[in-house]
């Protein structure tokens, strides 16, 4: 959910390093696993640019953007309960 919320609210493609910096406490291994899973489900798209050093960006697909109402509702719910959820 954190990956989706950052991609949604950034409204632009994000690089792995940006996502890692924004999501507190996530390991690079776990972040990459989650990104691959979201890519396999066609929720996000991974774009690799043919430059040196390599440049890879992640963005939401149309299917990922269709999750907006669900994402907003979940984030709103979590925000209202952050004391209990330790956020």
C-alpha positions in Angstrom: 0.0 0.0 0.0 2.9 2.4 0.8 4.4 2.0 -2.7 1.0 2.7 -4.3 0.3 5.7 -2.2 3.7 7.2 -3.0 3.3 6.6 -6.7 -0.2 8.0 -6.6 0.5 11.1 -4.7 3.8 11.9 -6.5 1.8 12.0 -9.8 5.1 11.3 -11.6 7.3 8.3 -12.2 9.6 7.4 -9.2 12.9 5.7 -9.1 13.8 2.9 -6.7 16.0 5.2 -4.6 13.2 7.7 -4.2 10.7 5.0 -3.1 13.3 3.6 -0.6 13.9 7.1 0.8 10.2 7.8 1.2 9.2 4.5 2.7 10.7 4.3 6.2 12.3 1.1 7.3 11.9 -0.9 4.1 14.8 -3.0 2.9 15.9 -2.8 -0.7 15.2 -6.5 -1.1 11.6 -6.2 0.2 11.0 -3.1 -1.9 12.2 -4.8 -5.1 10.1 -7.9 -4.3 6.9 -5.8 -3.8 7.6 -3.8 -7.0 8.0 -7.0 -9.0 4.8 -8.3 -7.6 2.9 -5.1 -8.4 4.4 -5.2 -11.9 3.3 -8.9 -12.4 -0.2 -7.9 -11.4 0.0 -5.0 -13.9 -0.6 -2.4 -11.2 2.6 -0.6 -12.0 4.9 -0.4 -15.0 8.7 -0.5 -14.8 10.4 1.6 -17.5 14.1 1.0 -18.2 15.9 3.8 -20.1 19.0 2.8 -22.2 21.4 5.2 -20.5 24.5 4.8 -18.4 24.2 4.7 -15.5 20.9 2.7 -15.8 17.7 4.6 -15.2 14.6 2.7 -14.1 11.3 4.4 -13.2 8.1 3.1 -11.8 4.6 4.5 -12.4 1.0 3.4 -12.0 -0.8 1.8 -14.9 -4.4 2.6 -15.7 -5.4 -0.4 -13.6 -3.3 1.0 -10.7 -4.9 4.4 -11.0 -8.3 2.7 -10.9 -7.5 1.7 -7.3 -7.7 5.4 -6.3 -11.0 5.2 -4.4 -9.8 2.2 -2.4 -6.4 3.7 -1.7 -7.8 7.0 -0.5 -10.3 5.1 1.7 -7.6 2.9 3.2 -5.2 5.9 3.8 -8.0 7.9 5.4 -8.9 4.9 7.6 -5.3 4.4 8.7 -4.8 8.2 9.3 -7.9 8.2 11.6 -6.4 5.3 13.6 -2.7 6.1 13.5 -2.4 6.1 17.3 -3.6 2.5 17.4 -1.7 1.4 14.3 1.6 2.9 15.4 2.0 4.9 12.1 
